[in-house]
Amino acid sequence: MLPAKPVKPVKPLPSAAVFLGLGTAVAGCVAVGVFAGIFLDGRAHTSPLFLVVGLVLGVAAAVATVVTQVRRFL
């Protein structure tokens, strides 16, 4: 007989609450970036500049959040 292979522990699957929290975090990151950009554009009178910068930073923060959350389940 061949020796039995060791069994790897099974990681639990994420629940719906994890996905809800992840979606909320992504929406929050993008919203904070956009609203901060709009606020800074209103103060500095540079219409789309800070909006675009805030959007890019918000999306980058959202991607970083998704990556860190998904790594828990890999």
N, C-alpha and C positions, 0 to 999 in steps of 0.2 A: 504494500500500500504506500501511496505517496503521503507525505506529511501535509496536514491541512494548512491552507494559507491563512495568515492572520486577517481578521475582519476589521475593516476600517470603520470607525464610528460614523454614523450618518448624521450630517448636519441638518437641523430642522429647517424647513422651508419658511420663507418670510410670510407673514400674515398680511391681510388687507390693511391693517393699521400701519404697517411699515411703509407700504406703498402710498398711503394717504399722507403720512408724514413726509415722505420724500417729495411728493408733488407740492405740498405746502411749502417746503423748504426751497424748492426751485422757484416757485411763484414769488415767494418772499424776497429771494435774492435779486431776481430781475426787477421786481417792483421797487425795491429800495434804490437800486441803481438808476432806474428811470426817473423816479421822483426826486432823487438828489440832483440828477442832471437838469431836470426842469427847474428846480429851485435855483441852482447855480446860474443857469442861463438867464433867469429873470433878474438876478442880482447883478450879473456882469454884462447883460445885454449882448450876449454872444449866442444867438438863437439856437442853432442845432449842435454846436460844438460839445458842450457838456452833456447834452442828452445822449449823443453818440458814445461819448466816453463812459458815461454812467451805464449805458446799455451793455457795452462791451465788458466792463468790469462786473456787472451783474450776471451776465452769462458765464463769465469765467468763474465767478464764485459758485454759480449753480452747478457747473461741470465738476468743480472740485468737490462740492458736496455730494453729488451723485457718485463720483468715484470712491470717496471714502465710505459711503453707505453700502455700496455694492460689494466692496472688498470684504466686508464682513461675511458674506454668504458664498464666497468663492473658495 
